[in-house]
Amino acid sequence: MPVMTPVLDSASNSTLSTEDNGIILSAQNITKIFPGTVALDDVSFNVYKGKVNVLIGENGAGKSTLMKILAGVERPTHGKIQLDGREIHLKSPLDATRLGIGIIYQELNLCANLSVMDNIYLAREIRSNGLIAQKQEKQQTIELINRLEQKIDPDALVGDLRIGQQQIVEIAKALAQDVRILIMDEPTSALSASEVEVLFRVIRELKSRGVAIIYISHKLEELLQIGDFITVLRDGKKVAETEASKVNVAWLIENMVGRNPAALFTRKERQLGNVLLKVEDLTLLRPGGGYILDHVTFELKAGEILGFYGLMGAGRSDLVDCLAGAKPQTNGKIWLNGERVVTTTISERIQSGFVLVPEDRQKFGLVQTLSVMDNMLLASLKNYLKGVFLSHKQEKESTTTQIKELSIRVADSQQPITSLSGGNQQKVVVAKGLLTRPKVLLLDEPTRGIDVGAKSEIFEIMNRLAGQGYGVVFVSSELKEILAMSDRILVMSKGAITGEFTHAEATEGKLVAASAIGHGPLSGNKPQGTGK
């Protein structure tokens, strides 16, 4: 293993010294300039053979731009790339693939209307005598899925899979290539804890075969668990580089955001109002028998942040989908401000006062071809009608106000939504919801795939909205987030509420225990906590 000296000076851009550096790929003095923006400023980045090379930074720090350059998607304005000590020029992703550089993108790059097998071998079909060898492709797909310890039908349409399974398909697609260097951009953002463990075993297997991994994630604890070397970018510059074994989470955060991590996640005490939302016996039948939602009953007060925690498949996302009107086949009773809610469609629920910020913002929250302003106005256009025409003045005023209040970093509201970082795209989805003038804000994994600084901003928005009297339903798979931000926490398992805790009562152990009810030795236990 190389002997390395950490570079902790925030102004440093030198490479790590090694006795036997083991560098397979080296990006040297990379600068990338977009119109009006310097995305990368003289960044050098080394990739070590058979190691997990972690790259971290806030959204907009330049991570994805650097990875796109290494994958042949973008070309640097200045600088060079060396592979095995020789300079290479990547003019397309195909060039990178031919040299053994593969990438798993943060935003899934799959065709929803094709099967799992067809996605894995798209444009790389196995051929025999000029024909596609479907039998061989299917067998290899089964082997890849088994390697990832999943039960996914190779013939299933990708669009019918849940997002975590789609992430598995994306990983399998990358593993099907004979890669020497594999870039993983947020590979665990939609995976359960058990699926993450499987992925880490696969990564260790790849390392043992000499494959270099470039790993990007906002889950800082997992970076220290799987990483060998850490490189930190901030505002397009490299600010630190060291061995993972020599640092901790606080060091990562401070170098990423340039400030004390203790100030990032703060819950504000507030006076709760009367019951705003009452849900009684909400039930959603599972095709083939059983319940997706099993007679769920709870209340939400005005000004309250109500957290929902549970394992993958516990029913949390189904619950907020039902409240938002996305599953009209739901049974049960809902009251908002004391009035029975009888509407069933999404548009009617928006009119009633519900709005959902979905887990998958790319697929369900945004239209990629539209501008920031157009995305923000999608759900509230009727509010700007004057006769048969839209009032562009009012549209502009509303979007400008949201951009200011939510601190959305955008040069112009007319710029494409795809030009924004993940955290700022998420704020646009929140703004779109707020422009509908809701009473209840349903947030499903609102911090998925965004950096620690953007998470802090999303939590500050949640605090502010709750302080203004909104009811906030907050779904998260991150224990620390749920514990930090929730006034009260409901735990779900197999479609039912299995635990209820106030902020003061809740601990990681209690939430994990309640989420395991029905999954093993705790089966048959009754809900724990206050029982309010």
Buried (B, 14 or more C-beta within 10 A) or exposed (E): EBEBEBBBEBEEBEBBEBEEBBBBBBBBBBBBBEEEEBBBBBBBBBBBBBBBBBBBBBBBBBBBBBBBBBBBBBEBBEBEBBBEEEEBEBEEBEBBBEBBBBBBBBBBEBEEEBBBBBBBBEEEEBEEEEEEBBEEBBBBBBEBBEBBBBEBBBEBBBEEBBBBBBBBBBBBBBBBBEBBBBBBBBBBBBBBEEBBEBBBEBBEEBBEEEBBBBBBBBBBEBBBEBBBBBBBBBBBBBBBBBBBEEBEEEBBBBBBBEEEBEEBBEBEEBEBEEBBBBBEEBBBBEEEEEBBBBBBEBBBBBBBBBBBBBBBBBBBBBBBBBBBBBBEEBEBEBBBBEEEBEBEEBEBBBBBBBBBBBBBBBBBBBEEEBBBBBBBBBBBEEBBEEEEEBBEEBBBEBBEEBBEEBEBBBEEBEBEBBBBBBBBBBBBBBBBBBBBEBBBBBBBBBBBBBBBBBBBBBBBBBBEBBEEBBBBBBBBBBBEBBBBBBBBBBBBBBBBBBBBBEBEBBEEEBBBBBBBBBEEEBEEBEBBBEEE
